[in-house]
Amino acid sequence: MILHVTKAKYLEDYRIEVSFNDGKTGTVDLSQSLTGSIFDPLKDIGIFSQLKVDKEIDTIVWPNGADLAPEYLYFQAFKEVPELQNKFKKWGYIA
């Protein structure tokens, strides 16, 4: 199954609630993920909070063109879930 973001909602600070096409919904804290020039503007909470789901690429995007892969968001939301560790290894997020 190709993973897609179906819904996303800004919560507070750099936290968002994200729903995926596998039926899972989780909370993601992106405070440590905003590195690189494309993400610098998102350090302004006013801009960060403007995220939306782009149905064409099936992930979250911001007005400045920044986006994050659905797999990365999934990993961030569920990285502590034991039964998903093999999937995260396969994706290269953990060794």
The first five atom37 places (N, CA, C, CB, O) and aatype in JSON, in Angstrom:
{
  "aatype": [12, 9, 10, 8, 19, 16, 11, 0, 11, 18, 10, 6, 3, 18, 1, 9, 6, 19, 15, 13, 2, 3, 7, 11, 16, 7, 16, 19, 3, 10, 15, 5, 15, 10, 16, 7, 15, 9, 13, 3, 14, 10, 11, 3, 9, 7, 9, 13, 15, 5, 10, 11, 19, 3, 11, 6, 9, 3, 16, 9, 19, 17, 14, 2, 7, 0, 3, 10, 0, 14, 6, 18, 10, 18, 13, 5, 0, 13, 11, 6, 19, 14, 6, 10, 5, 2, 11, 13, 11, 11, 17, 7, 18, 9, 0],
  "atom_mask": [
    [1, 1, 1, 1, 1],
    [1, 1, 1, 1, 1],
    [1, 1, 1, 1, 1],
    [1, 1, 1, 1, 1],
    [1, 1, 1, 1, 1],
    [1, 1, 1, 1, 1],
    [1, 1, 1, 1, 1],
    [1, 1, 1, 1, 1],
    [1, 1, 1, 1, 1],
    [1, 1, 1, 1, 1],
    [1, 1, 1, 1, 1],
    [1, 1, 1, 1, 1],
    [1, 1, 1, 1, 1],
    [1, 1, 1, 1, 1],
    [1, 1, 1, 1, 1],
    [1, 1, 1, 1, 1],
    [1, 1, 1, 1, 1],
    [1, 1, 1, 1, 1],
    [1, 1, 1, 1, 1],
    [1, 1, 1, 1, 1],
    [1, 1, 1, 1, 1],
    [1, 1, 1, 1, 1],
    [1, 1, 1, 0, 1],
    [1, 1, 1, 1, 1],
    [1, 1, 1, 1, 1],
    [1, 1, 1, 0, 1],
    [1, 1, 1, 1, 1],
    [1, 1, 1, 1, 1],
    [1, 1, 1, 1, 1],
    [1, 1, 1, 1, 1],
    [1, 1, 1, 1, 1],
    [1, 1, 1, 1, 1],
    [1, 1, 1, 1, 1],
    [1, 1, 1, 1, 1],
    [1, 1, 1, 1, 1],
    [1, 1, 1, 0, 1],
    [1, 1, 1, 1, 1],
    [1, 1, 1, 1, 1],
    [1, 1, 1, 1, 1],
    [1, 1, 1, 1, 1],
    [1, 1, 1, 1, 1],
    [1, 1, 1, 1, 1],
    [1, 1, 1, 1, 1],
    [1, 1, 1, 1, 1],
    [1, 1, 1, 1, 1],
    [1, 1, 1, 0, 1],
    [1, 1, 1, 1, 1],
    [1, 1, 1, 1, 1],
    [1, 1, 1, 1, 1],
    [1, 1, 1, 1, 1],
    [1, 1, 1, 1, 1],
    [1, 1, 1, 1, 1],
    [1, 1, 1, 1, 1],
    [1, 1, 1, 1, 1],
    [1, 1, 1, 1, 1],
    [1, 1, 1, 1, 1],
    [1, 1, 1, 1, 1],
    [1, 1, 1, 1, 1],
    [1, 1, 1, 1, 1],
    [1, 1, 1, 1, 1],
    [1, 1, 1, 1, 1],
    [1, 1, 1, 1, 1],
    [1, 1, 1, 1, 1],
    [1, 1, 1, 1, 1],
    [1, 1, 1, 0, 1],
    [1, 1, 1, 1, 1],
    [1, 1, 1, 1, 1],
    [1, 1, 1, 1, 1],
    [1, 1, 1, 1, 1],
    [1, 1, 1, 1, 1],
    [1, 1, 1, 1, 1],
    [1, 1, 1, 1, 1],
    [1, 1, 1, 1, 1],
    [1, 1, 1, 1, 1],
    [1, 1, 1, 1, 1],
    [1, 1, 1, 1, 1],
    [1, 1, 1, 1, 1],
    [1, 1, 1, 1, 1],
    [1, 1, 1, 1, 1],
    [1, 1, 1, 1, 1],
    [1, 1, 1, 1, 1],
    [1, 1, 1, 1, 1],
    [1, 1, 1, 1, 1],
    [1, 1, 1, 1, 1],
    [1, 1, 1, 1, 1],
    [1, 1, 1, 1, 1],
    [1, 1, 1, 1, 1],
    [1, 1, 1, 1, 1],
    [1, 1, 1, 1, 1],
    [1, 1, 1, 1, 1],
    [1, 1, 1, 1, 1],
    [1, 1, 1, 0, 1],
    [1, 1, 1, 1, 1],
    [1, 1, 1, 1, 1],
    [1, 1, 1, 1, 1]
  ],
  "atom_positions": [
    [[0.84, -1.18, 0.0], [0.0, 0.0, 0.0], [0.88, 1.24, 0.0], [-0.96, 0.0, 1.22], [1.81, 1.37, 0.8]],
    [[0.58, 2.14, -0.89], [1.27, 3.42, -0.91], [0.61, 4.32, 0.13], [1.24, 4.08, -2.33], [-0.61, 4.49, 0.13]],
    [[1.42, 4.88, 1.0], [0.92, 5.68, 2.11], [0.56, 7.1, 1.66], [1.95, 5.73, 3.22], [1.33, 7.75, 0.95]],
    [[-0.61, 7.57, 2.09], [-1.08, 8.92, 1.78], [-1.58, 9.6, 3.05], [-2.19, 8.88, 0.71], [-2.12, 8.94, 3.95]],
    [[-1.4, 10.9, 3.12], [-2.01, 11.69, 4.17], [-3.42, 12.05, 3.7], [-1.16, 12.99, 4.5], [-3.6, 12.56, 2.59]],
    [[-4.42, 11.77, 4.54], [-5.8, 12.07, 4.17], [-6.33, 13.32, 4.87], [-6.68, 10.9, 4.49], [-7.18, 14.02, 4.33]],
    [[-5.83, 13.59, 6.07], [-6.24, 14.79, 6.82], [-5.07, 15.25, 7.67], [-7.5, 14.5, 7.71], [-4.24, 14.45, 8.11]],
    [[-5.02, 16.54, 7.91], [-4.01, 17.11, 8.81], [-4.6, 18.33, 9.48], [-2.69, 17.46, 8.05], [-5.33, 19.11, 8.86]],
    [[-4.28, 18.49, 10.75], [-4.81, 19.62, 11.51], [-3.72, 20.17, 12.42], [-6.06, 19.2, 12.34], [-3.06, 19.42, 13.14]],
    [[-3.54, 21.48, 12.36], [-2.59, 22.14, 13.25], [-3.14, 22.07, 14.67], [-2.34, 23.62, 12.82], [-4.32, 22.33, 14.9]],
    [[-2.27, 21.71, 15.63], [-2.68, 21.65, 17.04], [-2.14, 22.84, 17.82], [-2.21, 20.33, 17.67], [-2.89, 23.73, 18.22]],
    [[-0.81, 22.86, 18.04], [-0.15, 23.95, 18.75], [1.35, 23.82, 18.54], [-0.51, 23.95, 20.27], [1.84, 22.76, 18.16]],
    [[2.06, 24.89, 18.79], [3.51, 24.92, 18.58], [3.82, 24.3, 17.21], [4.26, 24.14, 19.73], [3.34, 24.79, 16.19]],
    [[4.61, 23.23, 17.18], [4.94, 22.57, 15.92], [4.31, 21.18, 15.85], [6.46, 22.47, 15.75], [4.83, 20.28, 15.19]],
    [[3.18, 21.03, 16.53], [2.49, 19.75, 16.57], [1.27, 19.77, 15.65], [2.07, 19.41, 18.02], [0.51, 20.73, 15.59]],
    [[1.13, 18.65, 14.94], [-0.03, 18.48, 14.06], [-0.63, 17.09, 14.26], [0.38, 18.7, 12.57], [0.06, 16.16, 14.67]],
    [[-1.9, 16.98, 13.97], [-2.57, 15.68, 13.95], [-2.68, 15.28, 12.49], [-3.98, 15.73, 14.66], [-3.14, 16.05, 11.65]],
    [[-2.26, 14.05, 12.19], [-2.24, 13.59, 10.81], [-2.98, 12.25, 10.71], [-0.78, 13.45, 10.3], [-2.77, 11.36, 11.53]],
    [[-3.83, 12.13, 9.7], [-4.54, 10.88, 9.41], [-4.02, 10.33, 8.09], [-6.09, 11.1, 9.35], [-3.71, 11.08, 7.16]],
    [[-3.95, 9.0, 8.02], [-3.39, 8.32, 6.86], [-4.41, 7.38, 6.24], [-2.13, 7.54, 7.25], [-5.41, 7.03, 6.87]],
    [[-4.16, 6.99, 5.0], [-5.1, 6.14, 4.27], [-5.15, 4.71, 4.79], [-4.74, 6.13, 2.82], [-5.95, 3.91, 4.28]],
    [[-4.34, 4.35, 5.77], [-4.45, 3.02, 6.4], [-5.36, 3.07, 7.63], [-3.06, 2.5, 6.79], [-5.51, 2.07, 8.33]],
    [[-5.96, 4.24, 7.87], [-6.89, 4.39, 8.98], [-6.28, 4.89, 10.27], [0.0, 0.0, 0.0], [-7.0, 5.19, 11.22]],
    [[-4.96, 4.99, 10.33], [-4.29, 5.47, 11.54], [-4.26, 6.99, 11.59], [-2.86, 4.91, 11.62], [-4.12, 7.67, 10.57]],
    [[-4.39, 7.53, 12.82], [-4.26, 8.95, 13.08], [-3.3, 9.11, 14.24], [-5.64, 9.62, 13.38], [-3.41, 8.42, 15.25]],
    [[-2.36, 10.03, 14.09], [-1.39, 10.26, 15.15], [-0.99, 11.72, 15.23], [0.0, 0.0, 0.0], [-1.32, 12.53, 14.36]],
    [[-0.26, 12.03, 16.29], [0.24, 13.38, 16.5], [1.72, 13.41, 16.19], [-0.03, 13.86, 17.95], [2.48, 12.52, 16.6]],
    [[2.13, 14.44, 15.47], [3.52, 14.6, 15.05], [4.04, 15.92, 15.59], [3.65, 14.54, 13.5], [3.39, 16.96, 15.45]],
    [[5.22, 15.88, 16.21], [5.91, 17.1, 16.65], [7.05, 17.33, 15.66], [6.44, 16.97, 18.14], [8.01, 16.57, 15.62]],
    [[6.93, 18.38, 14.87], [7.93, 18.67, 13.84], [8.96, 19.7, 14.27], [7.24, 19.15, 12.59], [9.7, 20.23, 13.44]],
    [[9.03, 20.0, 15.56], [9.94, 21.04, 16.04], [11.4, 20.74, 15.71], [9.79, 21.21, 17.54], [12.19, 21.67, 15.53]],
    [[11.78, 19.47, 15.64], [13.16, 19.1, 15.33], [13.37, 18.8, 13.85], [13.58, 17.91, 16.15], [14.47, 18.45, 13.43]],
    [[12.32, 18.92, 13.06], [12.37, 18.54, 11.65], [12.51, 19.71, 10.69], [11.15, 17.77, 11.29], [12.69, 19.51, 9.49]],
    [[12.44, 20.92, 11.2], [12.42, 22.1, 10.33], [13.83, 22.62, 10.07], [11.57, 23.21, 10.96], [14.19, 23.72, 10.49]],
    [[14.62, 21.81, 9.37], [15.99, 22.21, 9.04], [16.11, 22.37, 7.53], [17.02, 21.17, 9.58], [15.46, 21.66, 6.77]],
    [[16.94, 23.28, 7.12], [17.14, 23.55, 5.71], [16.37, 24.79, 5.29], [0.0, 0.0, 0.0], [15.39, 25.18, 5.93]],
    [[16.81, 25.4, 4.23], [16.28, 26.7, 3.83], [14.79, 26.68, 3.5], [17.04, 27.21, 2.64], [14.1, 27.66, 3.75]],
    [[14.28, 25.59, 2.94], [12.85, 25.53, 2.61], [11.98, 25.54, 3.86], [12.55, 24.28, 1.77], [10.84, 25.99, 3.83]],
    [[12.54, 25.04, 4.98], [11.77, 24.96, 6.21], [11.99, 26.14, 7.15], [12.12, 23.69, 6.93], [11.25, 26.29, 8.12]],
    [[12.97, 26.99, 6.88], [13.23, 28.15, 7.74], [11.99, 29.03, 7.94], [14.34, 28.99, 7.15], [11.72, 29.42, 9.08]],
    [[11.23, 29.35, 6.9], [10.04, 30.18, 7.11], [9.01, 29.54, 8.04], [9.39, 30.49, 5.77], [8.22, 30.24, 8.68]],
    [[9.02, 28.2, 8.12], [8.04, 27.5, 8.94], [8.32, 27.61, 10.43], [7.98, 26.05, 8.55], [7.49, 27.22, 11.25]],
    [[9.47, 28.13, 10.78], [9.77, 28.35, 12.2], [8.89, 29.45, 12.78], [11.26, 28.71, 12.39], [8.76, 29.58, 14.0]],
    [[8.27, 30.24, 11.89], [7.26, 31.22, 12.29], [5.94, 30.44, 12.42], [7.14, 32.42, 11.23], [5.41, 29.94, 11.43]],
    [[5.43, 30.34, 13.64], [4.22, 29.57, 13.9], [3.05, 30.03, 13.02], [3.84, 29.68, 15.37], [2.22, 29.22, 12.62]],
    [[2.99, 31.32, 12.72], [1.94, 31.84, 11.86], [1.95, 31.2, 10.49], [0.0, 0.0, 0.0], [0.89, 30.95, 9.91]],
    [[3.13, 30.92, 9.97], [3.26, 30.26, 8.67], [3.1, 28.75, 8.83], [4.63, 30.59, 8.02], [2.41, 28.1, 8.04]],
    [[3.75, 28.19, 9.85], [3.66, 26.75, 10.09], [2.2, 26.3, 10.19], [4.42, 26.37, 11.37], [1.83, 25.25, 9.66]],
    [[1.39, 27.08, 10.88], [0.0, 26.7, 11.14], [-0.87, 26.73, 9.87], [-0.6, 27.62, 12.18], [-2.02, 26.31, 9.91]],
    [[-0.33, 27.22, 8.76], [-1.08, 27.29, 7.5], [-0.99, 26.01, 6.67], [-0.58, 28.46, 6.68], [-1.36, 26.01, 5.5]],
    [[-0.51, 24.92, 7.27], [-0.39, 23.67, 6.53], [-1.74, 23.21, 6.01], [0.24, 22.58, 7.41], [-2.79, 23.52, 6.57]],
    [[-1.68, 22.46, 4.92], [-2.88, 21.85, 4.36], [-2.48, 20.57, 3.65], [-3.62, 22.83, 3.38], [-1.3, 20.34, 3.37]],
    [[-3.46, 19.74, 3.36], [-3.21, 18.5, 2.61], [-3.36, 18.81, 1.13], [-4.18, 17.35, 3.05], [-4.39, 19.32, 0.69]],
    [[-2.33, 18.48, 0.37], [-2.37, 18.62, -1.08], [-2.83, 17.27, -1.63], [-0.96, 19.04, -1.68], [-2.1, 16.28, -1.55]],
    [[-4.02, 17.23, -2.19], [-4.6, 15.97, -2.68], [-3.88, 15.44, -3.93], [-6.08, 16.18, -3.0], [-4.01, 14.26, -4.27]],
    [[-3.12, 16.29, -4.58], [-2.38, 15.84, -5.76], [-1.16, 15.01, -5.37], [-1.95, 17.04, -6.61], [-0.84, 14.01, -6.03]],
    [[-0.47, 15.42, -4.3], [0.72, 14.68, -3.87], [0.48, 13.91, -2.57], [1.89, 15.63, -3.7], [1.38, 13.23, -2.08]],
    [[-0.73, 14.01, -2.01], [-1.17, 13.22, -0.86], [-0.29, 13.37, 0.38], [-1.23, 11.78, -1.24], [0.01, 12.39, 1.06]],
    [[0.11, 14.6, 0.65], [0.85, 14.89, 1.87], [0.58, 16.33, 2.28], [2.37, 14.64, 1.69], [-0.15, 17.05, 1.6]],
    [[1.19, 16.75, 3.39], [0.99, 18.12, 3.84], [1.95, 19.06, 3.11], [1.18, 18.23, 5.36], [3.09, 18.7, 2.79]],
    [[1.46, 20.26, 2.88], [2.26, 21.29, 2.23], [2.03, 22.61, 2.96], [1.9, 21.42, 0.71], [1.06, 22.78, 3.7]],
    [[2.94, 23.55, 2.72], [2.82, 24.9, 3.26], [2.84, 25.9, 2.12], [3.96, 25.19, 4.27], [3.24, 25.56, 1.01]],
    [[2.4, 27.14, 2.38], [2.33, 28.16, 1.33], [3.65, 28.42, 0.61], [1.84, 29.44, 1.92], [3.64, 28.83, -0.55]],
    [[4.79, 28.19, 1.26], [6.09, 28.45, 0.62], [6.56, 27.3, -0.25], [7.13, 28.74, 1.68], [7.65, 27.37, -0.82]],
    [[5.76, 26.23, -0.37], [6.13, 25.1, -1.21], [6.77, 23.94, -0.46], [0.0, 0.0, 0.0], [7.03, 22.9, -1.06]],
    [[7.03, 24.1, 0.82], [7.6, 23.01, 1.61], [6.58, 21.88, 1.76], [8.05, 23.52, 3.01], [5.38, 22.12, 1.84]],
    [[7.09, 20.65, 1.8], [6.25, 19.49, 2.07], [7.09, 18.43, 2.76], [5.6, 18.93, 0.77], [8.32, 18.51, 2.77]],
    [[6.44, 17.45, 3.33], [7.13, 16.33, 3.97], [6.52, 15.03, 3.47], [7.03, 16.42, 5.53], [5.31, 14.94, 3.25]],
    [[7.37, 14.03, 3.28], [6.91, 12.74, 2.79], [5.93, 12.1, 3.77], [8.1, 11.8, 2.54], [6.13, 12.19, 4.98]],
    [[4.88, 11.46, 3.27], [3.93, 10.79, 4.15], [4.62, 9.76, 5.05], [2.85, 10.12, 3.33], [4.23, 9.6, 6.21]],
    [[5.62, 9.05, 4.53], [6.33, 8.04, 5.31], [7.07, 8.67, 6.5], [7.32, 7.28, 4.43], [7.11, 8.09, 7.59]],
    [[7.63, 9.85, 6.28], [8.32, 10.54, 7.37], [7.33, 10.94, 8.45], [9.07, 11.78, 6.84], [7.61, 10.77, 9.64]],
    [[6.19, 11.47, 8.06], [5.16, 11.86, 9.02], [4.64, 10.64, 9.78], [4.0, 12.57, 8.3], [4.41, 10.71, 10.99]],
    [[4.47, 9.54, 9.08], [4.01, 8.29, 9.7], [5.02, 7.82, 10.74], [3.79, 7.21, 8.63], [4.66, 7.45, 11.86]],
    [[6.29, 7.83, 10.35], [7.35, 7.45, 11.28], [7.34, 8.34, 12.52], [8.73, 7.52, 10.59], [7.4, 7.84, 13.64]],
    [[7.25, 9.64, 12.31], [7.24, 10.56, 13.44], [6.03, 10.33, 14.35], [7.25, 12.0, 12.95], [6.13, 10.47, 15.57]],
    [[4.9, 9.98, 13.78], [3.69, 9.76, 14.57], [3.71, 8.44, 15.34], [2.49, 9.8, 13.67], [3.16, 8.35, 16.43]],
    [[4.34, 7.43, 14.76], [4.23, 6.08, 15.33], [5.57, 5.41, 15.62], [3.45, 5.22, 14.39], [5.64, 4.19, 15.7]],
    [[6.63, 6.19, 15.77], [7.97, 5.61, 15.95], [8.13, 4.76, 17.2], [8.98, 6.71, 15.98], [9.06, 3.96, 17.29]],
    [[7.24, 4.91, 18.16], [7.31, 4.12, 19.39], [6.47, 2.85, 19.34], [6.88, 4.97, 20.56], [6.47, 2.08, 20.3]],
    [[5.76, 2.61, 18.26], [4.87, 1.45, 18.16], [5.71, 0.22, 17.77], [3.73, 1.71, 17.11], [6.26, 0.17, 16.67]],
    [[5.8, -0.77, 18.67], [6.67, -1.94, 18.43], [6.38, -2.68, 17.13], [6.55, -2.89, 19.56], [7.32, -3.07, 16.43]],
    [[5.11, -2.89, 16.8], [4.79, -3.68, 15.61], [5.1, -2.97, 14.29], [3.35, -4.07, 15.64], [4.98, -3.58, 13.23]],
    [[5.48, -1.71, 14.35], [5.82, -0.97, 13.12], [7.34, -0.85, 12.92], [5.2, 0.41, 13.16], [7.78, -0.28, 11.92]],
    [[8.12, -1.36, 13.84], [9.58, -1.18, 13.76], [10.18, -1.79, 12.5], [10.23, -1.79, 14.98], [11.09, -1.19, 11.91]],
    [[9.71, -2.95, 12.07], [10.26, -3.57, 10.85], [9.98, -2.7, 9.63], [9.67, -4.97, 10.65], [10.82, -2.58, 8.74]],
    [[8.79, -2.1, 9.58], [8.44, -1.22, 8.47], [9.39, -0.01, 8.46], [6.97, -0.75, 8.58], [9.86, 0.39, 7.39]],
    [[9.66, 0.55, 9.63], [10.53, 1.72, 9.71], [11.98, 1.37, 9.35], [10.48, 2.32, 11.12], [12.69, 2.19, 8.78]],
    [[12.41, 0.16, 9.69], [13.74, -0.31, 9.27], [13.8, -0.4, 7.75], [14.07, -1.68, 9.91], [14.77, 0.04, 7.13]],
    [[12.76, -0.97, 7.16], [12.7, -1.14, 5.71], [12.74, 0.23, 5.01], [11.41, -1.9, 5.31], [13.36, 0.37, 3.96]],
    [[12.09, 1.22, 5.61], [12.08, 2.56, 5.04], [13.39, 3.31, 5.3], [10.92, 3.35, 5.61], [13.63, 4.35, 4.7]],
    [[14.23, 2.78, 6.18], [15.52, 3.42, 6.46], [15.49, 4.47, 7.56], [0.0, 0.0, 0.0], [16.44, 5.24, 7.69]],
    [[14.42, 4.52, 8.34], [14.34, 5.5, 9.42], [15.01, 5.05, 10.71], [12.9, 5.82, 9.7], [15.37, 5.87, 11.55]],
    [[15.2, 3.74, 10.86], [15.95, 3.22, 12.0], [16.89, 2.13, 11.5], [14.98, 2.67, 13.12], [16.66, 1.5, 10.47]],
    [[17.96, 1.93, 12.26], [18.97, 0.93, 11.84], [18.56, -0.47, 12.27], [20.34, 1.27, 12.43], [19.29, -1.43, 12.0]]
  ]
}
